[in-house]
Structures are given as C-alpha cells and as structure tokens.
Amino acid sequence: MLTEEATGPRTKPVTAAASLVTDLSWLLSVAGRPSMQARYPNLAEMFKGREDLADRVRNFWNDSAEESWFTEMQVLAQHADAVTVTDPETLWSSMEEAIASVPLDLDMPSESPEDREIVLDRLRRLRESPALMRSYLDLLVAVWAPVDAMWQQALPVIEEAGRHVVAQYERGRSLELLIPQGCDILHERLPEILSKVEAGQQPLLFVPCLFFGSSMYLEVSGLVTIGTGVGQGDAEARARTESVARRLKAVADPTRLALLHSLASAPSSVGELAVLFRLAQPTVSMHVKVLRENGLVRSQREDGRQRLSADAGAVELLLDELRQAVLLGPDDHQPAAANTTGSDLIPATVVESTLTAAPVTS
C-alpha cells in the first residue's frame, strides 16, 4: 500500500546529482545491443557511420555475459568516488588510478550471483593488464566524446531535476513513491532499503539521466544508486499540470474570479451578473464562456432562462490538483515491475522500458 507521509522537514542520507558514468552506461548499452538501437533510434543515430564502434562495445569483453553491459565501469567509478563527476577527463583518470585498489570481493545486492562474478572477474582482468585498462578507457572516451558537449549543456536541467526529487523527500514525500521500481530485484529489496535509509543507516543517491530509459538500480558496498530519465519525469509533469494551468489561467482574470465567487454564492443569469457587476452583457457572456469551457461553471434552464452556478466539485478538484502538482507530485502510481530475467535485462538492473514516446534526446 503506497502512502503519503507528511512528517515535516527531514535530514536523511538522500542526495541527488548528475552522473556522467551513469549516463554513459546507458549509451554503452544502446551501442552494444541492436534491439535497443531499434527501440531508441535517436540514441542509435549517435552511432550511425560508426558501426565499428558499436562492434567494439559489443565484443570488448567476450565473456560469459549473454549481452553487452558495463556494470563494472559504474562499480569502479564508485570505488574511485567519481560517480558524481561531470568532467570526463577527471572521470577517466580517477578510474585508471582506482583500478589498482578496487576490492574483488564486493558486496553487490543489486546483481545476481552470476552477474556479480562476471563484474568482479572483469575488474580483476583490468587490474592485471594495464594494456587492457588503457583499451577500456579508450573505448569509453570514443563512445562519450561525441555527446559530451550536449550533455554538459544539459547539466543545469539534470541538476535541477535532482534537486526537485530531494526537495520532495525533504518536504515529507515517501521514498516509496519517489523510487521508480523498474525491476523485481529492487521490488524485493525496497522494504529493507527504505528501512535503512529512514534510519540513517543507508545512503541513497538519485541520478537523473539525460540518456536513459526508465530506471536503474545499483547497490554496491552500502550505496544505493537509483537512476531515472530526466525526460520521462518532465513529460509526466507537463501532462499532470497542463490541465491545471489551463484552468488556473481561466480564473487568473480578476473579473472572472469575482464572477465565479458570485455564482458560488447564488445562481444567476448573464443579465443579472451584468447588472450586479455593471458590465455589458457581451462582456459577461465572454467571461462566462471561458469559465464554462474549463468546467468551472455549469448552467441549467429554469423558467425559460439559463441559470448559471459555480461547479463546487470542479473548483475543489482544481484546488486539490494544484496542491498535488506543486506540493506532492504525481498520484500514488508506479510502473509495473519488469522481470530482470527477461530479454530486457541489463545488469546493474537497468530497465530499458520507457513511459515516453522517445528518449529525451529527441
């Protein structure tokens, strides 16, 4: 049962930040998987004419993983304390330096035992071969370089999306509603995660991503990272608030608001309103038309005349939706969980389903 909690301002280990390495993980998945290139043509455009690069991504590891994924990159970035780094050169150098000390017995609750072993084996191979590490970084540079300028330009939007999530939490919104539950593993672990975060025992990092589908869940050595697409949230927010904004515009005019107030007190005809407000009937008719079109005023015929009255239910609904849009966010709704054993699985539990018609790059 999803619940709204209004517990007042809170200080808990919940933060948000842009993350170059997390957005890169999505690009690598698109580059290495033809099915995702077909699903996200705008992202696939970035590799048009560079099919050799997509082949390099797909064939780089050539290990027991069934599909191309680069969870070890995110794990290494976390060990390097570089998950929230936004400068590519800083990220590459931090990862190169950190490979020598990354533990090879990491606890990874977000990954299956099989995928955890693959990640740790890749880290071991990178540590043992400086040449392989250099080739690895060269591949990451090649994938990221063409999109870096676009991503850097979008940083203010990405960062603002993160601040918005944290602000909702600090105002009392339940984490259960803020976390996009895109996979079974996260769904199973969510109660434990929520309990630890609320007790101040578990840090939680929200990562808004520019190049993303629906959601990502990665938990390594005590840090939970939740990734979600910036475009998805923006589209949903616009859809929620478009109707509210239109009705607010209808009552933003002081005369219309006064007419609505009068009609809430006593049903009247257009002629009666014209006399009461000392306005021409065509002017009153114009204002009433706007209010009726937005569902705030209704009419019925009495004794051969049209009597107008305010729709109290519609006004209450507008006020409730305004409060929901500004203070609480979306209704108690979350995407249905996706099976992480299906063909859409990307380790680090990235789920490639999306609620928008196209990624944010469109």
N, C-alpha and C positions, 0 to 999 in steps of 0.2 A: 504494500500500500504506500503510494507516494504521498508525502505530506509536506505542507509548507510550515516552516518553523520561523517564528518571529522572536528570536531570542535577543535581539538588540545587537549592537556592535560587538564584533568578536576579533580576537587576535589569535590566529591559529597558523600552523605552518603551511599555509596555502599561498602560493605565488603564481605568477604568470610571466612569461617572457617569450619573445621571438627566439627561434632556434634555427640557425642555418642548417645544422646537421639533420634536424628532423624533416625540414622541407626537402633536403637533398635525398633523404631515404625514400621519399615518395617518387622523386624523379628517377632514381635508380630502378625502382620497381616498374615504372612505366617503360623505361628503356629496355629492361630485361625481359618483359613479358608481352608478347604480341597481343594477347587477349586484352590487356589493359590499354595498349595503344589504340585498339579499335574502340574501346569504351571511352577513352579520353582523347579525342582527336586533336584538341587544342594543345595538349601537352605533347602528343606524338609529333606535332609539327616541329617541335624543337629538335627532333632527331631526323627530320627529312633531309636527305642528302648526306646524312652521317650514319647510314646503316651500319658501317663498320664499327662505330662507337657502340651502338646497341648490341652488336655481336660481342664486343669486348666485355660489356657488362654481363651479358647472358652467360658467357663462357669463362669468366675470370676464375671462379672457384672450382668448377668442375668436380664437385664433391658429391656427397650422398644426398644433398638437398634436392628435392624434386623440382623446385622452381627457384628463380633468381631472387635473392634478398640479401640485405646487408645489415642485419641487426648488429653484427659485431662492430660496425662503424659507430653506432649510437652508444654501445657499451663502452667502447674505447673513449669516445668523447666525454662520457660521464665520468670515467676514471680520470680523465685529463681536466676535469672541472670546466669543460668547454661546451656543455650542452646549450648554454645561452649565448655563446659567442656569435657575433654577427659579421665579423670580418673574416673573409675566407683565409687569408694568409695566416692569421692568428690561429685559426682552427687547424689548418694543416700542420703547422709547426708544433702545436700543442699535442696533437695526436701522435706525431712522429716521436716526440720526446717521451710520451706516456707509454708507448708500447713496451718499453723495457721493464716497466714495473706493474703492468696490469695483472691482477691476480688471475690464475687459471682455475680457480675453484669457486667462482662467483655464484651466489645465490640468485636465481632468476625465476621468481614465481610466475611471471607472465608467460614463460615459454614451456613448451612440453619438454620432457626429459631428453627426447631425441634431438630437438632443436637446440637445447642448451648445450649438448655435447658438440654439435656442429659449430656453434658460436665459439666455444672455448677452444676447439681444435683450430679454427681459423686464427684466433688470437695467438695461439702458440706458434703457428706457422709464420705469421707476420713477425713475431718476436725473433724467431730463429733465423729469418732470412731478411737482412737489410735490403737486398735487391727486390724481394717480393713486396716489402713495405713501400719502397720507392715506386714500384709499378702500381701499387694500390693507390697511393696518393696521386700519381699522375692521372689515373682513371677518374678519381673524384674531381680533380681540377678540370678535366676535359668535359665532364658532364655539367659541372656547375658554372663554368666561366661564361657561357652564352646567356645565362639568365640572371647573373649577379646584379647587373645594373637595374633590371626590372624589379628584382627582389628588394634591393636597397631602397629604391624609390617608394616601394610599398611599405617599408618598415613602420612609418607613423601609423598607418591603418592597422597593421598587425599588432603593434604595441597597444594601441587604443582598445582593440578587441580583448586583449589580455587584461587590461585594467578594468574593463567592463565586467568580466567574469569575476574577478576578485572583489570588486565593489558589490556585486550581487551577494556574494558569500558573506562579506563583512556586514551587510545590511540584514542578514539573517536567513538568506535563501539556503535551502537544504542542498548539501553536496550531492545527494541522491538525484536531484533534479538537474544539477549543473553538469554532471559527468555523462557524456554520451556513451551509452552501453552498447557498443557495437559488436561484442563477441561473447561467447559463452564463458570463456576463462574470466573475463572481467566481471561478468554477471555473478559467477560463483564466488569470486574473491571480494566483491564490493562490500558486503557487510563487515568483513574484517578490516578492509581498508578504511571505511568510514569510521569505524570504532577507534582505530589508531590515530587517524587524523584529528578527530574531535577531542581525543585525549591528549593531543600534542605530542604523540609518540611517532608520527609518520609524516614526513614532508611530502607535499603533493605539488607538482608543477604542472600548470596548464600551459600548453604550447599552441597558440593559434598559428595555423599554417596557410601559406598562400597557395602552394601546390599540393592540394590534398583532396581526398575523397570524403569519407565520413568520419572515421575515428581511428585512433591508435592508442594502445595501452602497452606500456613497457615498465616493468618493475625489476630493478636490479639493485642489490645491496642496500635495500632500505629506502630507495627513492622511487616514488610512483610518478610516471610521466604520462599525462593524458594529452593527446594531440587531436585537434579537430580543425576543419577547414574554415577559414575566415569567411569565404564567400557564402558557405552554407548558412552560417549564423546571420549574415547580413540579409540574405534573401528571405529567411524566415521572419526576421524582424520587420522588414519592409512589408511583407504580406500581412503580418499581425497589425501593423499600425496604419496602413493605408486607409482603411475604412474609418478608423478613429480620427485620423487627421482630417478627412473629408467632412465628417460631422462636426468636428470642432470648428472648422472654418465656417460652417453654417451658422454657428452661434457666436462667432467672434465679432459679428457686427452688433453694436450696442442696441440698435433698434430691434433687430430680430430677437436678441436675447430678452429685451423688455416685452416684446410680443409673446414670446414663449412663456415668460413668467406670468403674464396676464392670463393666458389661456390655461395655465396650470391652476389658476385660482377660479376661473369661471369660463365656461364655453361661450364663444361669441361668434358673430358673423363678421365678415370683412367690413361691412358698413359700420357696425358697432365699434370695431377696432379703429377705423378711420376717424370716427368722431372722438373716441377716447384719447387717441394719440395726436389728434389734429393733423392728420396726414391725408393726402389724396388717396382715394380707393385704389387706383392702379399701383401706387407705391406699396400699399399694404398687401395687395394681391401678389406683387413681385416677391416681397419678403416671405409671405406665407407659402408661396410655391417652393422656395428654397428649403424651408423647414419641412414641408411635406415630402419633397424628393429625398430628404435624408431621414425620413421615418420618424421625425420628432413631433409631428402634428398629424392628427387624423381628423376626418370630417364625417358627419352624417346628416341626413336631411331630416329636419323637424319642422312641421307645419309649413312645408313648401320652401324652407330656406336651409342653406348649408350652414351647419353649426360646427365651428372648429374647436378643438380642445387639444391640450398637450398630451402626448402619449407618455404617461408617467413611467411605464415599464421601459420604454425606449430610452428615456433620459437616464434612468437608473443604470441601464445596461451600458450606456456611453460612459458614465462616471466609473463604473466598475472596470470597463475595458481600458480606460485611461490609467487607472491605478495599476492594473495588471501590466500594461505596456511599460509604464515608467518605473514602477517600484518593484514588481515581482518578476516580470519576464513572461515566457510562454506558459501555457497551461501545463498541468501535470501530465506531460506526454514525453515518451522517449521512443526512439526507433526500436523495432523488434530486434532481438539478439540474433546475430548471424552465427552459424556453426563454423567454428575455427578449423574443423577438419575438412571443410569443403574446398572446392577448387579456387575460391577467392582468398584463401589464407595467404597472408604474408607474415612470416614470423616477426616478432615484436608486436604481434597481434594487430596489425594494421588491417582494417576492413575497407575494401575499395568501393562499397556501395555509397551512393550519394543521394541526397534529397533534392538536389538542384539539377536542372537540365544539362548543365555543363560546368566544368570546373571554373574557378574564379578567374582563370586566365582568359576566358572568352571576352 
